[in-house]
């Protein structure tokens, strides 16, 4: 299974590859915008998760003290 970071990179690479192109007569700008927003949201969630893991570690250390 791909990591979240790999998914973010894949979404950004796909968006860059399709940006400004037509596929079966449709511009892909909307799809590219959605892929970039998805990548941004995954990154935001990863940052939140990192913050929460750090906080949980601090709480555990306080409980041990």
N, C-alpha and C positions, 0 to 999 in steps of 0.2 A: 504494500500500500504506500502511496506517495505521501511524503510529509506535507504539512501545510505550506512550508516555504517552497517546496517544489511545485505545488499547485499554484501559488502566487506567481512564480516565475513562468510557468506554462501559460497562465492566463495573460500575462503581460506580453509574452512572446507571440501568442496567437493574435492578440489585439494589434500588435505592431505589424504582423504579417498581413492582416486583413484590412488594416486602416486605409480608407480611400479606394477600396476595390469593390467591384460589382460581382455578385454571385447570383446567377440565374436572374439577372436584371434588377436585383435589389442591392442598394448600397449597404455596405456592412458597417457604416458609422455607428448606428444604434447598437448593434451587437458588440462592437469594439468598446463603446462607452460602458455597456453593461459588464463586459469582462473586466475592464479597468476598475469599475466600482466594486465588483466582487473581490478583486485582488486587494483593493484598499480596505474593504471590510474584514477580510481574513487577516490582514496585517494588524488592523486595529484590535481584533479579537486576540491575536497572538500577544500583542503588547499588554492587553488587560490580563491575560492568563499569566504572563510572566510576573506582572505586578502582584497578582493574587497569590501565586506560588511563593514569592518572596515574603509577603505578609504572613502567610501560613507558617513559613519557616521561622519567622520572628516569634510568632505566638508559641510555637513548639519549644523554642529556646527559652522563652520566659517561663514556660511550665516546668522545664527541667531545673531552672535556677531556684 
